Amino acid sequence: MKPGNHTFSVSEFLLLGLSEHQGKQPLLFSIFLSMYLVTVVGNVVIVMVIASDPHLHTPMYFFLANFSLTDLCLSSTTVPKMLVNIQAQRHTITYTGCLSQIYFFLWFIGLDVFLLAVMAYDRLLAICHPLHYTLVMSPRCSILLVIMSLILAHSYSLTHTILLAQLSFCTDNIIHHFFCELLPMLKLSCSNTYANQCVLIYWGGTLTILIPLLIIISYVRIVAAIVRIPSAIGKWKAFSTCGSHLSAVFLFYVSAIGVYFISSTTDSASKDRIAAVMYAVVTPMLNPFIYSLRNKDIKSALGRFLSRRALQSP
């Protein structure tokens, strides 16, 4: 097939999943169903606690609520389809369904990254410029930052999806993954993927190099400001507001990048699947625990939320 011919003969793809051994499927189903339920409950509780407690109606927790919603959507993009495939013992996905899954997966991954950057900027203003914080980080500014993150993430996702839709897929329709991911799809294509690779390098550099660099610079300034705080209590309070966010940043980037570069003992397909499980399934599941266990305000609000629920129950 000529590269310029954008028709495709493949109408559906075969997702091999995490393991091709039929004996492991019930175990995988149980593990990922449990992880998904924990993810849903944890992130929904975080959103409900923040929404219901007036003490948490601040920019910091507004961003956290959006981050939790994004994690919930990210996990929901891949895990339910995988569970259905395991249960039905049918591992196919249509061409349109595959493109849709890639579009939403990239959107929520991108949104996670941009929200992490926004949260770092919020902590930078709060600690380094406390007198101007309420003026700069107004409710209007907070909403605009989230909208800007949504638009940038949408641009990232839509660009990749449109370029992918221009490619031809000839005979090979086997994806060595448990969902449709961009890189395995590019490997399957029988078209010239030069434009896709260029865009991948551009956006990849932005999401995995530029934004982490900006977050690091923000925290260098934050630490420098905290060191100058005279009281030990003030220092501890400032560090405690950043600890949860730093943990989330560390977990996201170690799982998303570290597995690819550190692990050299497994084949490429296995590394891709391990990395995807870490940043698409494990990280959204752990983030609610990070923010609830390491954040005193969230723990207090959670206690008040559960108390109100207990009083309202018959």
N, C-alpha and C positions, 0 to 999 in steps of 0.2 A: 504494500500500500504506500502511495506517495505521501510525504510529509504534508503536502498542501491539502490533501483530501481529509476533511474533518469528520467524515462519516465513521461509524464504529459498528463492528459486528458483534461485540459483546453486549448483551442486554442485562446480564447480571454477573456478580462476582461471588466466588467461593471464599468465605472466611474460615481459615483453618483453626482459629481460636488459639488458646494458650497451650493446648495439648491435643494431639491427634489420637491419644489412647482413650478408647471408649470407657475403660474401667475407671479413669480419673474424672470423668465428666460429673458424676453425682457429687464428688468431693468439691470440685471447682464451683459447681452450682451453689452448694451450701455456703462455701466461704464467701463468694462474691455477693450472694443474696444478703448474708449477714452484714458484710461491709457496706453494702448500699443502704440497707435499713438504718445502720448507725449513722451514715452520712446524712440521710434525709432527716432523721430525728434531731441530730446534733445541730445542723445548720438552720433548720426551721425553729428550733428552740432559741438559738442565738438571735434570729431575726425577731421573734415574738417578744423576747425579753427586752431587746433594745426599743422596739416599737411601743411597748406597754409601760416602760419606766421613764418618767420625765427627767430623772437624774442623768439618763444616758442620751438625751436629745442634744447632743453636741456633734460637731463635725467629725471628730475621731470615731464615734460609734455609728454615725451615719455612713461613713465609708466602710466600717466593719460590717454593717448590715448588708450593704451592696456586695461586699466581698463574699459573704456567706451565701447570698443568693446566687452569685456567679459560680461558686464551688458546687452548689447543689445542681445547677444547670449543666455544669461541665461533666459531672458524674452521670447525670441522667442522659447525656448524649450518647454514651457508650455502653454502660453496664446493663440497662434493661434489654437492649437488643441482644447482647451476648447471652443473658439469662434465657431469653426466649429461644435463641438458637440451640442452646444446650438442652432445654426442656423438650423442644419440638424435634430435636435431632435433625434439624435442617439448617445448614450453615450458609445459606445464600442471602445475598442482598442485591436489590436491583441497582442498575446504573444510576437512576435518579436518587434512590435512597442513599447510595454511597456518596454522591456529590453533596446531598443535604447534610449527611453526617459530618463530612469534612468541613463544610461551611460553618456549622454550629460549633463543632469542636474547636476550630481555629478561632472563632469569635470569642468563645469563653476563655480559652487559653490566653489570647491577647488581652482580654479584659482583666483577667487576673493580674497579668504583668503590669498593666497601666494603673490599676488600682493600688498595687503595692507601691508604685512610684508616688502616687497621690498621697498615700498614707505616710510615706517618708517625708514628703513635703509638708504635710500637716504637722508632724512631730517637730520638724525643723523650725517652723514658725512658732509653735507653742513654746519651745524651750529656748530658742535663740532670740526670739522677738516677742516675749510675752505681753508687752504693753500694747503692741499693735495687732496681736493675734485675733481678737474678736472683731476688729475693724476689717482686717484683710480677709480672714476666713469666715465671712458672713454666710448665712444660709443660702443666699443667691450664688455666692462664689462656690460653695460646696456642691450645689446642684450642677453648676456649669462645669466643674471639674469632672463630675461623674458623666455628664453628657459628652464632654470632650473625649473621655476614655472610651465610651461606647462608640463614638464616631471613628476614632482611630482603630479600635479593635475590629469594627465593621469593615473599614477600608482594608485592613490586613487580611481578613477572612475572604472578603468579596474578590479582592485582586487574585488571590491564589485559586479560588473556585472558578472564576471566569477563565483564567488561563488553563486550568485543568480541563475545563469543558471543551476547549479547542483541540485537545489531544485525541488521537485515535488509539483504540484498544482492539487488537486484532484477534488473536486466538487464546493467548494466555490470560486466564481470568482468576487465577489462584492467588489470594492475598495471604501471606504468612503473618497474619495478625488476627486480633480478636475484634477489630473494628477497622473501618476505612481510614487510613492515615495517609498524609500527603506523600511522604517519601516512598512507601511501598507502591503507591499508585503511579508515581513517576517512573519507577523501575519497570512497571508492567507495560507502559505505553510503547507503541511502535512508532511514535512521532518524534520529531526533534524537540527536546525539552530544554533547549538553551535559555529561552526567555523565562521559563519557570525557574531554572536554576539561578538566574541572575536576580530575580525577584526574591527568591528564597534567601540568597546571600544578603541582600539589602535588608529585608525585614528581620532575618535571623540575627544580623549584626545589631539591629536596633533593639530587639527584645532580649537578646542574650549577652550583649556587651555594653551598649550605650546606657540602657536603663539600669542594669546592675551597677554600672560605674557611677551614675547619678545618685543612686541610693547609698553607695559607699561614701561618696563625697558628702552627702547630707549627714550621715552618721559620724563622719569625722568631725564636722562642725558641731554636731550635737554633743559628742563626747567632750570636745574642747570647751563647750559652754557649761556642761555639767561639772567638769573639773573645777571651774571657777566659782561654783556655788559654795558659800562658806560653811553651811550646816550639813552634817551627815544625813539628817532626815530629808533635807531638800534634795540632796544627791540621790538618795534611795528612791524618793518619790518620782524624780525625773527618769531614773533608769527603769523603774517599774512600768512606766507608761510606754516605754520603747521595747521592753523585753519580748512581749508577745509578737509584735510586728517583726522584730529581728528574727525570732524563731520561725515565723511563717515564711519570711524571705529565704532564710537558710534552707528550710525544708523544701521549698518549691524549687530553688535553683540547684540544690544538690541532687534532687531526684530527677529533674528535667535535663540537667547537663552532665552531672557527675557520672551517672551510669554509663553514658556513651563514651566518656573519655577515660574513666578509671578502669572499667571492666574490660579486660582483654582476653579472658579465659573462655568466653562463650562466642558462638557465631553471631553474625550481624543481626539476623532475624530474631534470635533469642534476646540480644541486648535491646533491640527495639521494643520487644514486648515487655521485658522487665522494666524498662524506663517508662513506658506508657502506663503500666500498672501503678508505678510509683507516683507519677505526677497527675494522672487522670483519675485514680481510684483511691490510693492511700492518702495522698496529701489532702484532698477535700474531706476525707474522713477524720483526719487528725487535727485539722485547723480549729474546729469548735473546742476540742479539748485544750489546745494550746491557749486559746483566748479565754476560756473559762477557768482553767487551773492557774494561769499565771497573772490574771488580772483581778485585782481586788474588787473593783467596781462591778465587773460582770458577775463575780461570785456573789456579791451582796444583792445585786438585782435579781439573780437567779433564785436566791433564797426567798426574796419577797414575792417573786412570780409564783414559785411553787406553793408558798403559804397562801396566796390569794386563791390559787386553784384548789387547794385542799379545803379552804373555807367555803368555796362555791359548790363543791361536790356534795351530794346528799348524804 
